[in-house]
Amino acid sequence: MNFKALFILVFICNVCFSQIVSEQKTEIIKTNNGFQLLRNGNPYYVNGAGGTEYLDVLKSIGGNSIRTWSTGDAKKVLDDAYDNGISVCLGLWVGHERHGFDYNDEYAVTAQLKAFEQDILKYKDHPALLMWAVGNEVDLFYKNFRVWDAIEDIAKMIKEIDQNHPTMTVTAGIDPAEVFMIKTYCPSIDILGVNTYGGIQHLSDAVRMYGWDKPYMVTEWGPYGHWESPMTTWGVAVEATSKEKANFREIAYKSISKDVDLCLGSYAFLWGHKQEQTPTWYGLFTKEGNATQSIDVLNSCWGNNHRNRAPILHSFLLNNKDKKESVKIKRGKDCVFTYEVTDPDNDSLKYEFQLMPESTDKKSGGDFEKTPEPISFKVVENSNHKITIKSPKKPGAYRFFIYIRDGNKNIATANIPFYVK
Protein backbone atom coordinates (compact mmCIF):
# COMPACT_ATOMS: atom_id res chain seq x y z
CA MET A 1 0.00 0.00 0.00
CA ASN A 2 1.47 3.38 -1.01
CA PHE A 3 1.54 6.46 1.24
CA LYS A 4 -1.38 8.16 -0.53
CA ALA A 5 -3.64 5.11 -0.13
CA LEU A 6 -2.67 4.80 3.53
CA PHE A 7 -3.46 8.47 4.12
CA ILE A 8 -6.92 8.08 2.54
CA LEU A 9 -7.62 4.98 4.65
CA VAL A 10 -6.63 6.77 7.88
CA PHE A 11 -8.77 9.76 6.91
CA ILE A 12 -11.80 7.54 6.27
CA CYS A 13 -11.31 5.75 9.60
CA ASN A 14 -11.11 9.05 11.45
CA VAL A 15 -14.30 10.29 9.79
CA CYS A 16 -16.12 7.07 10.66
CA PHE A 17 -14.87 7.24 14.25
CA SER A 18 -16.06 10.84 14.54
CA GLN A 19 -19.47 9.85 13.25
CA ILE A 20 -19.72 7.01 15.77
CA VAL A 21 -18.78 9.35 18.63
CA SER A 22 -21.27 11.99 17.49
CA GLU A 23 -24.00 9.36 17.33
CA GLN A 24 -23.40 8.63 21.01
CA LYS A 25 -23.37 12.18 22.31
CA THR A 26 -26.10 13.42 24.64
CA GLU A 27 -25.97 16.99 25.86
CA ILE A 28 -28.04 19.54 27.72
CA ILE A 29 -28.31 23.05 26.33
CA LYS A 30 -29.67 26.14 28.03
CA THR A 31 -32.53 27.85 26.23
CA ASN A 32 -34.19 31.21 26.76
CA ASN A 33 -36.72 29.58 29.07
CA GLY A 34 -34.88 26.63 30.57
CA PHE A 35 -33.14 23.53 29.23
CA GLN A 36 -33.31 21.05 26.39
CA LEU A 37 -31.84 17.59 25.89
CA LEU A 38 -30.03 16.95 22.61
CA ARG A 39 -29.05 13.56 21.22
CA ASN A 40 -26.81 13.55 18.17
CA GLY A 41 -27.45 17.29 18.00
CA ASN A 42 -31.23 16.87 17.72
CA PRO A 43 -33.89 17.67 20.36
CA TYR A 44 -34.68 14.52 22.34
CA TYR A 45 -37.65 14.53 24.70
CA VAL A 46 -37.71 11.32 26.72
CA ASN A 47 -40.91 9.27 26.53
CA GLY A 48 -39.53 6.32 28.39
CA ALA A 49 -40.32 3.44 30.70
CA GLY A 50 -38.59 1.83 33.65
CA GLY A 51 -37.78 -1.76 32.72
CA THR A 52 -36.11 -3.88 30.07
CA GLU A 53 -38.88 -6.10 28.66
CA TYR A 54 -41.30 -5.79 25.73
CA LEU A 55 -39.16 -3.27 23.87
CA ASP A 56 -41.03 -3.93 20.63
CA VAL A 57 -44.26 -2.83 22.31
CA LEU A 58 -42.59 0.25 23.74
CA LYS A 59 -41.27 1.26 20.35
CA SER A 60 -44.61 0.59 18.66
CA ILE A 61 -46.49 3.02 20.91
CA GLY A 62 -43.96 5.84 20.55
CA GLY A 63 -41.60 5.19 23.46
CA ASN A 64 -37.95 6.04 22.88
CA SER A 65 -36.01 5.14 26.03
CA ILE A 66 -35.75 2.74 28.97
CA ARG A 67 -34.31 3.19 32.42
CA THR A 68 -32.45 0.56 34.45
CA TRP A 69 -31.56 0.63 38.15
CA SER A 70 -28.22 -1.17 37.84
CA THR A 71 -25.70 -2.40 35.30
CA GLY A 72 -26.74 -6.02 35.72
CA ASP A 73 -26.87 -7.64 32.26
CA ALA A 74 -26.11 -4.18 30.83
CA LYS A 75 -24.53 -5.37 27.57
CA LYS A 76 -27.64 -7.33 26.60
CA VAL A 77 -29.94 -4.51 27.69
CA LEU A 78 -28.02 -1.97 25.64
CA ASP A 79 -27.83 -4.26 22.61
CA ASP A 80 -31.56 -5.06 22.73
CA ALA A 81 -32.41 -1.38 23.08
CA TYR A 82 -30.18 -0.46 20.15
CA ASP A 83 -31.80 -3.14 17.99
CA ASN A 84 -35.19 -1.55 18.75
CA GLY A 85 -34.05 2.04 18.20
CA ILE A 86 -34.37 2.86 21.90
CA SER A 87 -31.92 4.64 24.21
CA VAL A 88 -30.94 3.61 27.75
CA CYS A 89 -30.60 5.59 30.94
CA LEU A 90 -28.17 3.20 32.60
CA GLY A 91 -28.46 3.04 36.37
CA LEU A 92 -25.61 2.63 38.84
CA TRP A 93 -26.93 0.95 41.99
CA VAL A 94 -25.36 3.05 44.73
CA GLY A 95 -25.46 1.30 48.13
CA HIS A 96 -28.32 2.17 50.49
CA GLU A 97 -27.81 2.92 54.14
CA ARG A 98 -31.05 1.07 54.92
CA HIS A 99 -29.51 -2.05 53.35
CA GLY A 100 -26.45 -1.80 55.57
CA PHE A 101 -24.05 0.25 53.43
CA ASP A 102 -21.85 2.38 55.70
CA TYR A 103 -20.77 5.70 54.20
CA ASN A 104 -18.28 6.14 57.04
CA ASP A 105 -16.45 3.06 55.74
CA GLU A 106 -13.92 4.63 53.38
CA TYR A 107 -12.82 1.26 52.03
CA ALA A 108 -16.39 0.32 51.03
CA VAL A 109 -17.01 3.73 49.48
CA THR A 110 -13.78 3.57 47.47
CA ALA A 111 -14.47 0.00 46.35
CA GLN A 112 -17.90 1.05 45.13
CA LEU A 113 -16.42 3.96 43.19
CA LYS A 114 -13.80 1.74 41.54
CA ALA A 115 -16.41 -0.84 40.55
CA PHE A 116 -18.48 1.87 38.89
CA GLU A 117 -15.39 3.14 37.08
CA GLN A 118 -15.09 -0.23 35.37
CA ASP A 119 -18.75 -0.03 34.34
CA ILE A 120 -18.29 3.43 32.84
CA LEU A 121 -15.26 2.32 30.85
CA LYS A 122 -17.11 -0.77 29.65
CA TYR A 123 -20.34 0.86 28.45
CA LYS A 124 -19.60 4.54 27.77
CA ASP A 125 -19.21 4.04 24.01
CA HIS A 126 -22.32 1.96 23.44
CA PRO A 127 -24.54 3.74 20.87
CA ALA A 128 -27.72 3.07 22.90
CA LEU A 129 -26.46 4.87 26.02
CA LEU A 130 -28.34 8.08 26.78
CA MET A 131 -27.17 9.06 30.28
CA TRP A 132 -26.07 7.72 33.65
CA ALA A 133 -28.36 7.53 36.70
CA VAL A 134 -26.11 7.66 39.76
CA GLY A 135 -28.11 5.98 42.51
CA ASN A 136 -31.81 5.45 43.05
CA GLU A 137 -33.55 6.68 46.22
CA VAL A 138 -30.40 6.62 48.37
CA ASP A 139 -32.27 9.21 50.45
CA LEU A 140 -34.94 6.71 51.55
CA PHE A 141 -34.76 6.32 55.36
CA TYR A 142 -31.18 7.61 55.45
CA LYS A 143 -29.33 9.55 58.15
CA ASN A 144 -25.74 9.77 56.91
CA PHE A 145 -25.43 12.76 54.58
CA ARG A 146 -22.01 11.57 53.41
CA VAL A 147 -23.86 9.60 50.75
CA TRP A 148 -24.02 12.86 48.76
CA ASP A 149 -20.23 13.10 48.82
CA ALA A 150 -20.15 9.60 47.32
CA ILE A 151 -22.70 10.57 44.66
CA GLU A 152 -20.53 13.56 43.73
CA ASP A 153 -17.37 11.44 43.55
CA ILE A 154 -19.09 9.00 41.20
CA ALA A 155 -20.56 11.75 38.99
CA LYS A 156 -17.21 13.58 38.88
CA MET A 157 -15.44 10.36 37.90
CA ILE A 158 -17.97 9.81 35.10
CA LYS A 159 -17.34 13.28 33.71
CA GLU A 160 -13.60 12.67 33.67
CA ILE A 161 -14.02 9.45 31.67
CA ASP A 162 -17.13 10.16 29.58
CA GLN A 163 -17.85 13.65 28.30
CA ASN A 164 -20.64 12.45 26.02
CA HIS A 165 -23.38 11.54 28.53
CA PRO A 166 -24.99 13.56 31.34
CA THR A 167 -25.28 12.43 34.95
CA MET A 168 -28.45 12.21 37.01
CA THR A 169 -29.28 11.16 40.54
CA VAL A 170 -32.75 9.95 41.55
CA THR A 171 -34.61 10.75 44.76
CA ALA A 172 -37.72 9.34 46.41
CA GLY A 173 -40.04 12.28 45.90
CA ILE A 174 -38.72 15.80 46.38
CA ASP A 175 -38.15 17.98 49.42
CA PRO A 176 -36.18 21.18 50.01
CA ALA A 177 -33.50 19.51 52.18
CA GLU A 178 -32.52 17.04 49.48
CA VAL A 179 -32.50 19.69 46.78
CA PHE A 180 -30.17 21.76 48.98
CA MET A 181 -27.87 18.79 49.61
CA ILE A 182 -27.60 17.86 45.94
CA LYS A 183 -27.10 21.47 44.84
CA THR A 184 -24.43 22.02 47.48
CA TYR A 185 -22.53 18.74 47.51
CA CYS A 186 -23.12 17.28 44.03
CA PRO A 187 -22.15 19.94 41.45
CA SER A 188 -21.29 17.20 38.93
CA ILE A 189 -24.92 16.06 38.79
CA ASP A 190 -26.55 17.51 35.67
CA ILE A 191 -30.16 16.35 36.14
CA LEU A 192 -32.37 15.74 39.16
CA GLY A 193 -34.46 12.58 38.76
CA VAL A 194 -37.60 12.38 40.87
CA ASN A 195 -39.69 9.29 41.57
CA THR A 196 -43.20 10.50 42.32
CA TYR A 197 -46.72 9.11 42.10
CA GLY A 198 -49.69 10.85 43.72
CA GLY A 199 -47.74 14.11 43.94
CA ILE A 200 -47.00 14.38 40.24
CA GLN A 201 -49.37 17.31 39.66
CA HIS A 202 -47.37 19.50 42.06
CA LEU A 203 -43.88 18.47 41.01
CA SER A 204 -43.10 21.29 38.57
CA ASP A 205 -44.04 23.86 41.21
CA ALA A 206 -42.03 22.09 43.90
CA VAL A 207 -38.90 21.95 41.73
CA ARG A 208 -38.95 25.72 41.38
CA MET A 209 -40.08 26.43 44.94
CA TYR A 210 -37.22 24.38 46.41
CA GLY A 211 -34.63 26.17 44.30
CA TRP A 212 -33.49 23.51 41.83
CA ASP A 213 -31.92 25.48 38.97
CA LYS A 214 -30.96 22.65 36.62
CA PRO A 215 -33.19 20.39 34.50
CA TYR A 216 -35.10 17.49 36.01
CA MET A 217 -36.81 14.29 34.89
CA VAL A 218 -39.65 12.23 36.30
CA THR A 219 -37.89 8.90 36.68
CA GLU A 220 -40.83 6.89 38.06
CA TRP A 221 -44.52 7.70 37.77
CA GLY A 222 -47.73 5.73 37.68
CA PRO A 223 -50.75 5.06 39.88
CA TYR A 224 -51.03 6.32 43.43
CA GLY A 225 -48.40 4.64 45.59
CA HIS A 226 -49.57 2.17 48.21
CA TRP A 227 -48.35 4.57 50.94
CA GLU A 228 -50.63 7.36 49.69
CA SER A 229 -53.75 5.31 48.84
CA PRO A 230 -56.91 4.81 50.93
CA MET A 231 -56.61 2.24 53.72
CA THR A 232 -59.07 -0.29 55.07
CA THR A 233 -59.96 -0.27 58.75
CA TRP A 234 -57.62 -3.23 59.25
CA GLY A 235 -54.73 -1.28 57.75
CA VAL A 236 -54.13 -2.47 54.19
CA ALA A 237 -53.88 -0.25 51.12
CA VAL A 238 -56.72 -0.17 48.60
CA GLU A 239 -55.55 -0.69 45.01
CA ALA A 240 -57.02 1.18 42.05
CA THR A 241 -58.53 -0.78 39.17
CA SER A 242 -56.73 -0.90 35.83
CA LYS A 243 -59.18 1.71 34.52
CA GLU A 244 -58.58 4.04 37.46
CA LYS A 245 -54.83 3.68 37.01
CA ALA A 246 -55.12 4.48 33.31
CA ASN A 247 -57.19 7.57 34.03
CA PHE A 248 -54.64 8.83 36.53
CA ARG A 249 -51.75 8.12 34.15
CA GLU A 250 -53.37 10.40 31.61
CA ILE A 251 -53.59 13.18 34.20
CA ALA A 252 -50.01 12.51 35.29
CA TYR A 253 -48.58 12.68 31.79
CA LYS A 254 -50.29 16.01 31.15
CA SER A 255 -48.64 17.33 34.31
CA ILE A 256 -45.25 16.10 33.15
CA SER A 257 -45.43 17.30 29.56
CA LYS A 258 -46.69 20.79 30.38
CA ASP A 259 -43.33 21.76 31.93
CA VAL A 260 -41.51 22.38 28.67
CA ASP A 261 -38.88 24.59 30.28
CA LEU A 262 -37.21 22.39 32.91
CA CYS A 263 -38.48 18.83 32.45
CA LEU A 264 -36.53 16.73 29.95
CA GLY A 265 -39.01 13.82 29.93
CA SER A 266 -40.00 10.85 32.03
CA TYR A 267 -39.87 7.09 32.62
CA ALA A 268 -43.21 5.39 33.32
CA PHE A 269 -43.15 2.74 36.04
CA LEU A 270 -43.15 -0.25 35.73
CA TRP A 271 -42.54 -1.54 32.21
CA GLY A 272 -42.99 -5.12 33.29
CA HIS A 273 -44.39 -6.95 36.30
CA LYS A 274 -43.52 -7.26 39.99
CA GLN A 275 -45.00 -8.11 43.35
CA GLU A 276 -45.21 -4.96 45.45
CA GLN A 277 -48.10 -4.97 47.92
CA THR A 278 -49.99 -7.02 45.31
CA PRO A 279 -49.03 -8.74 42.02
CA THR A 280 -50.82 -6.04 40.00
CA TRP A 281 -50.20 -2.70 41.72
CA TYR A 282 -47.39 -1.18 39.64
CA GLY A 283 -46.87 -3.33 36.56
CA LEU A 284 -48.00 -2.05 33.19
CA PHE A 285 -48.06 -5.73 32.25
CA THR A 286 -49.07 -8.88 34.08
CA LYS A 287 -46.68 -11.72 34.80
CA GLU A 288 -47.74 -13.40 31.55
CA GLY A 289 -46.99 -10.27 29.52
CA ASN A 290 -50.55 -9.02 29.02
CA ALA A 291 -50.83 -5.24 28.58
CA THR A 292 -53.12 -3.15 30.79
CA GLN A 293 -55.23 -0.14 29.80
CA SER A 294 -52.38 2.15 30.86
CA ILE A 295 -50.47 1.03 27.76
CA ASP A 296 -53.29 2.47 25.67
CA VAL A 297 -52.96 5.77 27.53
CA LEU A 298 -49.21 5.90 26.87
CA ASN A 299 -49.90 5.07 23.24
CA SER A 300 -52.31 7.99 23.05
CA CYS A 301 -49.82 10.33 24.71
CA TRP A 302 -46.74 9.26 22.76
CA GLY A 303 -47.78 8.09 19.35
CA ASN A 304 -51.45 7.14 19.02
CA ASN A 305 -50.66 4.23 16.72
CA HIS A 306 -53.39 1.75 15.96
CA ARG A 307 -53.33 -1.17 18.38
CA ASN A 308 -55.85 -3.54 19.84
CA ARG A 309 -56.90 -2.00 23.15
CA ALA A 310 -57.33 -3.51 26.58
CA PRO A 311 -60.71 -4.30 28.17
CA ILE A 312 -62.10 -1.59 30.44
CA LEU A 313 -63.33 -2.62 33.89
CA HIS A 314 -65.87 -0.03 34.99
CA SER A 315 -66.78 -1.44 38.41
CA PHE A 316 -66.00 -4.29 40.78
CA LEU A 317 -68.10 -4.67 43.92
CA LEU A 318 -68.40 -7.07 46.84
CA ASN A 319 -71.94 -7.46 48.18
CA ASN A 320 -72.74 -4.15 46.44
CA LYS A 321 -69.96 -2.39 48.34
CA ASP A 322 -66.95 -0.62 46.88
CA LYS A 323 -63.39 -1.68 47.73
CA LYS A 324 -62.93 1.44 49.86
CA GLU A 325 -65.74 0.45 52.24
CA SER A 326 -63.65 -1.99 54.33
CA VAL A 327 -65.92 -4.96 53.69
CA LYS A 328 -66.05 -7.54 56.48
CA ILE A 329 -67.70 -10.95 56.09
CA LYS A 330 -68.41 -13.78 58.47
CA ARG A 331 -66.56 -16.98 57.65
CA GLY A 332 -68.37 -19.40 55.38
CA LYS A 333 -70.84 -16.75 54.17
CA ASP A 334 -71.56 -15.81 50.56
CA CYS A 335 -69.34 -13.23 48.86
CA VAL A 336 -71.14 -11.84 45.82
CA PHE A 337 -68.75 -10.11 43.41
CA THR A 338 -70.29 -8.11 40.55
CA TYR A 339 -68.48 -6.33 37.74
CA GLU A 340 -69.12 -4.25 34.63
CA VAL A 341 -66.72 -4.45 31.70
CA THR A 342 -66.56 -3.40 28.05
CA ASP A 343 -64.02 -3.90 25.31
CA PRO A 344 -63.30 -1.00 22.91
CA ASP A 345 -62.65 -3.45 20.05
CA ASN A 346 -65.57 -5.77 20.88
CA ASP A 347 -63.22 -8.68 21.54
CA SER A 348 -64.42 -11.89 23.14
CA LEU A 349 -63.42 -11.82 26.81
CA LYS A 350 -62.26 -14.50 29.23
CA TYR A 351 -62.48 -14.15 33.01
CA GLU A 352 -60.23 -15.50 35.74
CA PHE A 353 -60.67 -15.09 39.50
CA GLN A 354 -58.11 -15.57 42.23
CA LEU A 355 -58.26 -15.52 46.02
CA MET A 356 -55.16 -14.64 48.02
CA PRO A 357 -54.42 -13.99 51.67
CA GLU A 358 -53.17 -10.46 52.28
CA SER A 359 -49.42 -10.25 51.76
CA THR A 360 -47.31 -10.53 54.92
CA ASP A 361 -44.03 -9.79 53.13
CA LYS A 362 -44.37 -6.06 52.54
CA LYS A 363 -41.20 -4.02 52.09
CA SER A 364 -40.19 -0.44 51.33
CA GLY A 365 -38.55 1.19 48.34
CA GLY A 366 -39.42 -1.56 45.90
CA ASP A 367 -37.40 -4.25 47.67
CA PHE A 368 -38.18 -7.85 46.70
CA GLU A 369 -41.43 -9.25 48.09
CA LYS A 370 -42.75 -12.78 47.97
CA THR A 371 -46.11 -13.20 46.25
CA PRO A 372 -48.75 -14.86 48.45
CA GLU A 373 -49.85 -18.30 47.33
CA PRO A 374 -53.41 -18.34 45.88
CA ILE A 375 -55.91 -20.40 47.85
CA SER A 376 -58.82 -22.46 46.60
CA PHE A 377 -62.39 -21.28 47.04
CA LYS A 378 -65.86 -22.71 46.56
CA VAL A 379 -67.91 -21.17 43.72
CA VAL A 380 -71.64 -20.94 44.52
CA GLU A 381 -72.62 -19.21 41.27
CA ASN A 382 -70.76 -17.93 38.21
CA SER A 383 -73.05 -16.08 35.82
CA ASN A 384 -72.96 -13.02 33.59
CA HIS A 385 -71.13 -10.20 35.43
CA LYS A 386 -71.36 -11.98 38.78
CA ILE A 387 -69.52 -14.63 40.74
CA THR A 388 -70.51 -15.82 44.20
CA ILE A 389 -68.05 -17.68 46.41
CA LYS A 390 -67.98 -18.91 49.99
CA SER A 391 -65.75 -16.79 52.22
CA PRO A 392 -62.74 -18.60 53.73
CA LYS A 393 -63.23 -20.42 57.00
CA LYS A 394 -60.00 -19.05 58.42
CA PRO A 395 -60.38 -15.50 59.80
CA GLY A 396 -58.09 -12.82 58.46
CA ALA A 397 -57.40 -10.42 55.59
CA TYR A 398 -57.85 -11.50 51.96
CA ARG A 399 -58.01 -10.07 48.44
CA PHE A 400 -60.15 -11.32 45.58
CA PHE A 401 -58.72 -10.62 42.12
CA ILE A 402 -60.40 -10.42 38.73
CA TYR A 403 -58.46 -10.76 35.45
CA ILE A 404 -60.23 -10.09 32.14
CA ARG A 405 -58.33 -11.07 28.97
CA ASP A 406 -59.27 -10.24 25.38
CA GLY A 407 -57.25 -12.86 23.49
CA ASN A 408 -54.91 -10.18 22.11
CA LYS A 409 -52.46 -10.01 25.04
CA ASN A 410 -54.44 -7.28 26.76
CA ILE A 411 -55.99 -7.42 30.22
CA ALA A 412 -58.10 -5.59 32.81
CA THR A 413 -57.42 -6.15 36.50
CA ALA A 414 -58.85 -5.29 39.90
CA ASN A 415 -59.01 -6.62 43.42
CA ILE A 416 -61.10 -6.07 46.53
CA PRO A 417 -59.62 -6.46 50.02
CA PHE A 418 -61.99 -7.98 52.57
CA TYR A 419 -61.76 -9.31 56.09
CA VAL A 420 -63.18 -12.56 57.36
CA LYS A 421 -64.46 -12.29 60.92
Backbone hydrogen bonds, N-H to C=O, Kabsch-Sander energy under -0.5 kcal/mol:
donor,donor_aa,acceptor,acceptor_aa,energy
6,L,2,N,-2.1
7,F,3,F,-2.4
8,I,4,K,-2.1
9,L,5,A,-2.2
10,V,6,L,-2.5
11,F,7,F,-2.4
12,I,8,I,-2.5
13,C,9,L,-2.3
14,N,10,V,-2.4
15,V,11,F,-2.2
16,C,12,I,-2.6
17,F,13,C,-2.6
18,S,14,N,-2.4
19,Q,15,V,-2.1
20,I,16,C,-2.3
21,V,17,F,-2.5
22,S,18,S,-2.5
23,E,19,Q,-1.9
24,Q,20,I,-0.8
24,Q,21,V,-1.1
25,K,21,V,-0.7
25,K,22,S,-0.7
26,T,164,N,-3.4
27,E,38,L,-2.6
29,I,36,Q,-2.8
31,T,34,G,-2.4
35,F,261,D,-3.3
36,Q,29,I,-2.2
38,L,27,E,-3.3
39,R,42,N,-3.0
40,N,25,K,-2.5
42,N,39,R,-1.8
44,Y,37,L,-2.6
46,V,44,Y,-0.5
46,V,264,L,-2.1
47,N,45,Y,-0.6
48,G,46,V,-0.6
48,G,266,S,-2.6
49,A,65,S,-1.5
50,G,268,A,-3.5
51,G,49,A,-0.8
51,G,67,R,-1.5
53,E,271,W,-0.8
58,L,54,Y,-2.1
59,K,55,L,-2.5
60,S,56,D,-2.0
61,I,57,V,-1.4
62,G,59,K,-1.3
63,G,58,L,-2.6
64,N,47,N,-2.3
65,S,47,N,-0.8
66,I,87,S,-2.1
67,R,49,A,-1.9
68,T,89,C,-2.3
74,A,71,T,-2.0
77,V,73,D,-2.2
78,L,74,A,-3.1
79,D,75,K,-2.5
80,D,76,K,-3.0
81,A,77,V,-2.4
82,Y,78,L,-2.5
83,D,79,D,-2.3
84,N,80,D,-1.1
84,N,81,A,-0.6
85,G,82,Y,-1.4
86,I,81,A,-2.9
87,S,64,N,-2.4
88,V,128,A,-2.4
89,C,66,I,-3.0
90,L,88,V,-0.9
90,L,131,M,-2.1
91,G,70,S,-0.5
91,G,89,C,-0.5
92,L,133,A,-2.9
93,W,91,G,-0.6
94,V,92,L,-1.4
99,H,96,H,-1.0
100,G,97,E,-1.8
101,F,96,H,-2.2
103,Y,101,F,-0.7
105,D,102,D,-1.4
106,E,104,N,-1.1
109,V,105,D,-2.3
110,T,106,E,-2.5
111,A,107,Y,-2.6
112,Q,108,A,-2.2
113,L,109,V,-2.1
114,K,110,T,-2.5
115,A,111,A,-2.1
116,F,112,Q,-2.1
117,E,113,L,-1.9
118,Q,114,K,-1.5
119,D,115,A,-1.4
120,I,116,F,-2.6
121,L,117,E,-2.2
122,K,118,Q,-1.8
123,Y,119,D,-2.2
124,K,120,I,-2.0
126,H,123,Y,-1.8
129,L,126,H,-1.6
130,L,88,V,-3.2
131,M,88,V,-1.1
132,W,166,P,-2.4
133,A,90,L,-2.4
134,V,132,W,-0.7
134,V,168,M,-4.1
135,G,92,L,-1.8
135,G,133,A,-1.3
137,E,170,V,-2.3
138,V,170,V,-0.6
140,L,137,E,-1.6
141,F,139,D,-0.6
142,Y,139,D,-1.1
145,F,143,K,-0.9
147,V,144,N,-1.4
148,W,145,F,-1.7
150,A,146,R,-1.7
151,I,147,V,-2.3
152,E,148,W,-2.2
153,D,149,D,-2.4
154,I,150,A,-2.2
155,A,151,I,-2.6
156,K,152,E,-3.1
157,M,153,D,-2.0
158,I,154,I,-2.3
159,K,155,A,-2.0
160,E,156,K,-1.5
161,I,157,M,-1.5
162,D,158,I,-3.8
163,Q,161,I,-0.5
168,M,132,W,-1.9
169,T,191,I,-1.5
170,V,135,G,-1.3
171,T,193,G,-2.6
173,G,171,T,-1.1
173,G,195,N,-1.8
179,V,175,D,-2.0
180,F,176,P,-2.3
181,M,177,A,-2.3
182,I,178,E,-2.7
183,K,179,V,-2.6
184,T,180,F,-2.4
185,Y,181,M,-3.0
186,C,182,I,-1.8
189,I,186,C,-1.8
190,D,167,T,-1.3
190,D,188,S,-0.6
191,I,167,T,-1.8
192,L,215,P,-1.9
193,G,169,T,-3.2
193,G,191,I,-0.6
194,V,217,M,-2.4
195,N,171,T,-2.5
196,T,194,V,-0.7
196,T,220,E,-2.4
200,I,197,Y,-1.6
202,H,199,G,-1.6
203,L,200,I,-1.1
206,A,202,H,-2.2
207,V,203,L,-2.7
208,R,204,S,-1.3
209,M,205,D,-2.7
210,Y,206,A,-2.6
211,G,208,R,-1.1
212,W,207,V,-2.0
216,Y,262,L,-2.1
217,M,192,L,-2.4
218,V,265,G,-1.9
219,T,194,V,-1.3
219,T,217,M,-0.9
220,E,194,V,-1.0
228,E,225,G,-1.5
229,S,226,H,-0.7
232,T,236,V,-2.5
235,G,232,T,-1.8
238,V,230,P,-2.8
239,E,237,A,-0.5
242,S,413,T,-2.5
245,K,241,T,-2.5
246,A,242,S,-1.9
247,N,243,K,-2.5
248,F,244,E,-2.0
249,R,245,K,-2.4
250,E,246,A,-1.8
251,I,247,N,-1.5
252,A,248,F,-2.9
253,Y,249,R,-2.8
254,K,250,E,-1.6
255,S,251,I,-1.7
256,I,252,A,-2.1
257,S,253,Y,-3.0
258,K,254,K,-1.2
259,D,256,I,-1.2
260,V,258,K,-1.7
263,C,259,D,-1.1
264,L,216,Y,-2.4
266,S,46,V,-2.2
267,Y,218,V,-2.5
268,A,48,G,-2.7
269,F,221,W,-2.7
271,W,50,G,-3.0
272,G,270,L,-2.3
276,E,274,K,-0.7
276,E,278,T,-2.4
278,T,276,E,-2.0
284,L,270,L,-2.7
285,F,272,G,-2.0
286,T,290,N,-1.7
289,G,286,T,-1.9
291,A,409,K,-3.0
292,T,284,L,-2.2
295,I,292,T,-1.6
296,D,292,T,-0.6
296,D,293,Q,-0.6
297,V,293,Q,-1.4
298,L,294,S,-2.4
299,N,295,I,-2.4
300,S,296,D,-2.1
301,C,297,V,-2.3
302,W,298,L,-2.8
303,G,299,N,-2.4
304,N,299,N,-5.4
312,I,342,T,-3.3
313,L,311,P,-0.5
314,H,312,I,-0.8
314,H,340,E,-2.5
315,S,340,E,-1.2
317,L,338,T,-2.8
318,L,321,K,-2.5
319,N,317,L,-0.5
319,N,336,V,-3.4
321,K,318,L,-1.5
325,E,322,D,-2.0
326,S,323,K,-0.7
327,V,417,P,-0.5
329,I,419,Y,-2.9
332,G,391,S,-0.7
332,G,392,P,-0.6
333,K,330,K,-1.7
335,C,389,I,-3.2
336,V,334,D,-0.5
337,F,335,C,-0.8
337,F,387,I,-3.0
338,T,317,L,-1.8
338,T,336,V,-0.5
339,Y,385,H,-1.6
340,E,315,S,-1.6
342,T,312,I,-2.2
346,N,343,D,-2.0
350,K,405,R,-2.6
352,E,403,Y,-2.4
354,Q,401,F,-1.9
355,L,375,I,-0.5
356,M,399,R,-2.6
358,E,397,A,-2.4
367,D,364,S,-1.5
375,I,355,L,-2.7
379,V,377,F,-0.5
380,V,378,K,-0.6
380,V,388,T,-3.2
381,E,388,T,-1.6
383,S,386,K,-2.1
386,K,383,S,-1.8
387,I,337,F,-2.6
388,T,381,E,-3.3
389,I,335,C,-2.3
390,K,378,K,-2.0
391,S,333,K,-3.0
396,G,420,V,-1.8
398,Y,418,F,-2.8
399,R,356,M,-2.7
400,F,416,I,-1.9
401,F,354,Q,-3.5
401,F,399,R,-0.5
402,I,414,A,-2.5
403,Y,352,E,-2.7
404,I,412,A,-2.6
405,R,350,K,-2.5
405,R,403,Y,-0.5
406,D,410,N,-1.5
411,I,291,A,-2.6
412,A,404,I,-2.0
414,A,402,I,-1.4
416,I,400,F,-1.8
418,F,398,Y,-2.4
419,Y,327,V,-2.2
420,V,396,G,-3.0
421,K,329,I,-2.8
421,K,419,Y,-0.6
